[in-house]
Amino acid sequence: MRRALWWLVLTVTGGVRRHGQLPPRGCVVVANHSSHADTAALLAALDARHRPAIGAAADYWFASPWRRCVCRVLAAGFPVRRTGGGMDDLLSMADGLRAGRAVVLFPEGTRGADGAVGAFHRGALVLAERAGVPVVPVAIAGTDRLLPKHGRLRSSPVRVRIGEPLPPTATPEDARAAVAALHARTPAEPPRDSPVRRRVASVAASRLGLLLAFVWACAEALSWPLMPELLLGVACVAVPRAALRLSFAALAGSLAGGLLALQLANTGLQLPAPLTTDRMRAQVRQELAAESASAVRHQPWNGIPFKVYAAEAGRADVPAADWFVESARARGGRTLTVGAAFAVLGLLLCRFRRHYGAYVALLGAGFAAGLSLVVAGWS
């Protein structure tokens, strides 16, 4: 469960990939250390049958009850004192090693700041020799960009490379050299990108993107036949961090367009409504007669366009205030949920950005097919 949790978290934040594997029996894993995310990367990459235990600084991770709980439950941590008694803490894991566990240690003792692998302390090597198990060098790349020291979480791919086991008699210098060599071969390269995605992202992340989302949704509430969710599907996958702003802009445009459509219909003006049918309008009139403004709650699920509800609400003299409240509830739930879903999809597909053009083509084809089925179903 712990491995699945961290694999999911790192997949959402840019992806995690492993090269190599641990030996079948117990071992001491020594890795470079540049970020708090290193623990998550190792727990996601190392196989669960070794039940990896992570050595954690006792003066930091076990200094308060809540940190102690987080470290033990989420990170399989055990305390290692950095000022006196640390060797005893390490040697207490010898029996677990002999039973087949993997004990993960960061021999540098602290997070590095420049990406270089620092000098190794000897505790991990003493533990391996005392337990009679091999030392396995592991290099981690990308976590310093994912969660920099004293920085904020951001999206970045993570790579974990497992090297060949070293004998229990290896020295700290041997282990450091093996980890450094692996680290040099483990670039956390950003995924290849699509020029189309970059252009879409530059617009979507700007004020022009917000304006486009607002205008698109407003026009759809009046007459435009293409749902704003189509725009969110294109933009939020291209730049997930802008999904919330774009979703709120689309929601605001939809509500503004809905109020305008209601007022125009109330005055007798009938706007063009392509890809709608008489049966849709009859169904909406029936719902409005029974439920007034709250009838719009059916709109996110039945396939009838929002503009049909807005226009028929105006002809039925539904109060504008009631309409705004009910449509905000119905449209808000749908628009924000769709935006969030596409943002998550964009994070999950981060490593496949080079295929963004194909994704947009599939999205368009799927939307066209779905719209055709809806219109046919209401004809």
C-alpha positions in Angstrom: 0.0 0.0 0.0 2.8 2.4 0.8 4.5 1.7 -2.5 1.3 2.2 -4.4 0.6 5.5 -2.6 4.0 7.0 -3.5 3.9 5.6 -7.0 0.6 7.3 -7.6 1.8 10.6 -6.1 5.0 10.6 -8.2 3.0 9.6 -11.3 0.8 12.6 -10.9 3.7 15.0 -10.3 5.7 13.9 -13.4 6.3 10.2 -13.3 8.8 7.8 -11.7 10.9 5.2 -13.6 13.3 2.6 -12.2 16.3 0.9 -13.8 17.7 -2.2 -12.2 16.5 -4.2 -9.2 17.5 -5.3 -5.8 19.1 -8.7 -5.1 16.7 -11.3 -3.8 17.9 -11.3 -0.2 18.4 -8.5 2.4 20.6 -5.6 1.6 21.6 -2.1 2.7 20.7 0.5 0.1 22.8 3.6 0.0 21.6 6.5 -2.1 22.3 10.2 -2.8 20.2 12.7 -1.0 19.0 16.1 -2.3 15.3 16.3 -1.4 12.7 15.1 1.1 11.1 13.5 -2.0 14.0 11.0 -2.2 12.2 8.8 0.4 9.0 8.8 -1.7 11.0 8.0 -4.8 12.7 5.0 -3.2 9.5 3.6 -1.7 7.8 3.9 -5.1 10.7 2.3 -6.9 11.9 -0.5 -4.6 9.9 -3.7 -4.7 7.6 -4.2 -1.7 8.7 -7.8 -0.9 11.9 -6.4 0.6 9.8 -4.3 3.0 12.2 -1.3 2.8 12.9 0.6 6.0 14.2 4.1 5.7 16.7 5.6 8.2 15.5 9.0 9.2 17.2 11.7 11.3 15.8 11.3 14.9 16.3 15.0 15.8 14.0 16.1 12.9 11.5 13.4 12.0 11.0 12.0 15.5 11.1 15.3 17.3 7.3 15.6 17.6 4.5 13.1 17.8 2.9 14.1 14.5 6.2 13.9 12.6 7.0 10.6 14.2 3.6 9.2 13.0 4.0 10.5 9.5 7.5 9.1 9.3 6.6 5.6 10.6 3.3 5.2 8.7 4.0 6.9 5.3 7.8 6.5 5.1 8.5 3.3 7.0 11.1 5.3 8.9 13.2 4.3 11.9 15.1 6.9 14.0 18.9 7.3 13.6 20.5 9.7 16.0 22.9 12.1 14.4 24.6 13.1 17.7 25.6 10.0 19.7 24.0 6.6 19.6 23.4 6.5 15.8 25.5 3.4 15.3 23.4 1.5 17.8 20.3 2.6 16.0 21.6 1.2 12.7 22.9 -2.1 14.2 19.4 -2.7 15.6 18.3 -3.4 12.0 20.8 -6.3 11.5 18.2 -9.0 12.2 15.8 -7.5 9.8 18.5 -7.5 7.1 19.2 -11.1 7.7 15.5 -11.9 7.4 15.4 -10.3 3.9 14.5 -6.7 4.5 16.1 -3.7 2.7 17.4 -1.0 4.9 17.7 2.3 3.0 20.2 4.9 4.3 21.4 8.3 3.0 25.1 8.1 4.0 25.6 11.8 3.3 23.6 12.5 6.5 21.8 15.5 5.1 20.4 16.9 1.9 22.9 18.3 -0.6 22.2 21.6 -2.3 24.2 21.5 -5.6 23.4 18.1 -7.0 26.9 16.7 -6.2 27.2 13.5 -4.1 28.9 14.4 -0.8 31.1 12.3 1.4 29.6 9.1 2.9 29.6 8.3 6.6 30.6 4.8 7.5 27.5 3.6 9.4 25.7 2.0 6.5 28.9 0.0 5.6 29.4 -1.1 9.2 25.7 -2.3 9.3 26.1 -4.3 6.1 29.3 -6.0 7.3 27.8 -6.8 10.7 24.7 -8.3 9.1 26.6 -10.0 6.3 24.5 -8.5 3.5 25.5 -6.7 0.3 25.5 -2.9 -0.2 23.4 -1.7 -3.1 24.2 1.7 -4.6 21.2 3.6 -5.9 21.1 7.0 -7.7 18.1 9.3 -7.6 17.6 12.1 -10.1 14.8 14.7 -10.5 13.8 15.0 -6.9 15.8 18.2 -6.5 13.6 19.7 -9.1 10.4 18.1 -7.8 10.9 19.3 -4.3 14.0 21.5 -3.9 15.6 22.1 -0.6 13.6 25.0 1.0 11.5 25.1 -2.1 8.0 24.3 -3.3 6.6 21.2 -4.9 6.5 21.3 -8.7 6.1 18.9 -11.6 9.2 16.9 -12.6 10.0 13.3 -13.7 12.0 11.2 -11.2 14.5 8.5 -12.1 15.8 5.8 -9.8 18.8 3.7 -11.0 19.8 0.6 -8.9 23.4 -0.5 -9.3 25.2 -3.8 -8.9 25.6 -5.0 -5.3 28.9 -4.3 -3.5 30.4 -6.8 -1.0 29.8 -6.2 2.7 33.4 -5.2 3.1 33.1 -2.2 0.7 34.4 1.1 2.1 32.5 4.4 2.3 34.6 5.6 -0.6 33.7 2.6 -2.7 30.0 3.1 -2.1 30.2 6.9 -2.8 32.0 6.3 -6.0 29.4 3.7 -7.1 26.5 6.1 -6.3 28.2 9.0 -8.0 28.8 7.0 -11.2 25.2 5.9 -11.3 24.0 9.4 -10.7 26.1 10.7 -13.6 24.2 8.1 -15.8 20.8 9.0 -14.5 19.7 12.3 -15.9 16.1 13.3 -15.0 15.6 14.6 -18.5 12.3 16.4 -19.2 10.0 14.4 -21.5 10.0 15.3 -25.2 7.4 17.9 -25.9 5.0 18.8 -28.7 5.3 22.2 -30.3 1.5 22.2 -30.4 1.3 21.7 -26.7 3.8 24.5 -26.0 1.8 26.9 -28.1 -1.5 26.0 -26.5 0.1 26.2 -23.0 1.5 29.6 -23.7 -2.0 30.9 -24.6 -3.8 28.9 -21.9 -1.6 30.2 -19.1 -2.0 33.8 -20.1 -4.8 36.4 -19.7 -5.8 35.7 -23.2 -6.5 32.1 -22.2 -8.8 33.3 -19.4 -10.6 35.6 -21.8 -11.0 32.8 -24.4 -12.5 30.5 -21.8 -14.9 33.2 -20.7 -16.0 34.2 -24.2 -16.3 30.5 -25.4 -18.5 29.6 -22.4 -20.6 32.8 -22.7 -21.1 32.2 -26.5 -22.1 28.5 -25.8 -24.8 29.7 -23.4 -26.2 31.9 -26.1 -25.8 30.0 -29.4 -22.3 28.5 -30.0 -22.6 24.7 -30.4 -19.3 23.6 -28.8 -19.3 23.0 -25.0 -16.7 24.9 -23.0 -15.6 21.5 -21.6 -14.0 20.9 -25.0 -11.8 23.9 -24.5 -10.9 22.7 -21.0 -10.0 19.3 -22.4 -7.5 21.0 -24.7 -6.1 23.6 -22.4 -6.0 21.9 -19.0 -4.2 18.9 -20.3 -1.6 21.2 -22.0 -1.0 23.2 -18.8 -2.6 21.6 -15.7 -1.5 24.3 -13.3 -3.9 26.7 -15.1 -6.9 24.4 -14.8 -8.5 26.1 -11.8 -8.3 29.6 -13.3 -9.5 28.4 -16.7 -12.4 26.4 -15.1 -13.6 29.5 -13.1 -13.3 31.7 -16.2 -15.4 29.2 -18.2 -17.9 29.0 -15.3 -18.2 32.8 -15.1 -18.7 33.0 -18.9 -21.3 30.3 -18.8 -23.3 32.0 -16.0 -23.0 35.4 -17.7 -24.2 34.0 -21.0 -27.0 32.1 -19.3 -28.3 35.3 -17.7 -28.1 37.2 -21.0 -29.8 34.4 -22.9 -32.6 34.4 -20.3 -33.1 38.1 -20.6 -33.1 38.1 -24.4 -35.6 35.2 -24.5 -37.8 37.0 -22.0 -38.0 40.0 -24.4 -39.0 37.6 -27.3 -35.7 37.5 -29.1 -34.8 34.0 -30.4 -31.1 33.3 -31.0 -29.9 30.6 -33.4 -29.5 27.3 -31.6 -27.6 24.9 -33.9 -27.5 21.2 -33.1 -30.6 21.3 -30.9 -34.0 19.7 -31.5 -37.7 20.4 -30.7 -37.7 17.4 -28.5 -35.0 18.9 -26.3 -37.0 22.1 -26.0 -40.2 20.2 -25.1 -38.4 18.2 -22.4 -36.9 21.4 -20.9 -40.3 23.2 -20.9 -41.8 20.2 -19.1 -39.0 20.2 -16.5 -39.3 24.0 -16.0 -43.0 23.8 -15.5 -42.5 21.2 -12.7 -39.3 22.5 -11.1 -38.8 26.1 -12.2 -35.1 27.2 -12.0 -34.0 24.0 -10.3 -34.8 22.1 -13.5 -31.3 23.1 -14.7 -29.8 20.5 -12.4 -30.7 17.9 -15.0 -28.6 19.7 -17.7 -25.2 18.3 -16.8 -26.4 14.7 -17.3 -29.1 14.6 -20.0 -27.1 16.0 -22.9 -29.4 18.9 -23.6 -27.3 22.1 -24.2 -27.2 24.8 -21.5 -28.5 27.4 -24.0 -31.7 25.5 -24.4 -32.4 25.7 -20.6 -31.4 29.4 -20.5 -33.7 30.3 -23.5 -36.6 28.3 -22.3 -36.2 29.7 -18.7 -36.5 33.2 -20.2 -39.7 32.3 -22.1 -41.1 30.7 -18.9 -40.4 33.9 -16.9 -38.1 32.2 -14.4 -36.8 34.9 -12.0 -33.2 35.8 -12.9 -31.9 35.5 -9.3 -33.3 32.0 -8.9 -31.9 31.0 -12.3 -28.4 32.4 -11.4 -28.3 30.4 -8.1 -29.5 27.1 -9.6 -27.4 27.4 -12.7 -24.3 28.3 -10.7 -24.8 25.1 -8.6 -25.4 22.9 -11.7 -22.8 24.4 -14.0 -20.3 24.9 -11.2 -20.2 21.3 -10.2 -19.8 20.1 -13.8 -17.3 22.7 -15.1 -15.0 22.5 -12.1 -15.1 18.7 -11.9 -14.3 18.5 -15.7 -11.5 21.0 -15.4 -9.9 19.1 -12.4 -10.3 15.8 -14.2 -8.5 17.1 -17.3 -5.8 18.6 -15.1 -5.1 15.2 -13.5 -5.1 13.6 -16.9 -2.5 16.2 -18.0 -0.3 15.3 -15.1 -0.6 11.6 -15.7 0.2 12.1 -19.4 3.2 14.4 -18.7 5.7 11.9 -20.0 3.7 11.6 -23.3 3.6 15.3 -24.1 5.2 14.6 -27.5 1.8 13.0 -28.5 -0.3 16.0 -27.5 -1.3 16.6 -31.1 -2.7 13.1 -31.4 -4.5 13.5 -28.1 -6.2 16.7 -29.4 -7.3 14.9 -32.5 -8.7 12.0 -30.5 -10.5 14.4 -28.2 -12.0 16.2 -31.1 -13.1 13.0 -32.8 -14.6 11.7 -29.5 -16.4 14.9 -28.9 -17.9 14.9 -32.4 -19.0 11.3 -32.1 -20.6 12.0 -28.7 -22.4 15.1 -29.9 -23.7 13.3 -32.9 -25.1 10.5 -30.6 -26.7 13.1 -28.3 -28.4 15.0 -31.1 -29.6 11.8 -32.7 -30.9 10.6 -29.4 -33.0 13.7 -29.0 -34.2 13.9 -32.6 
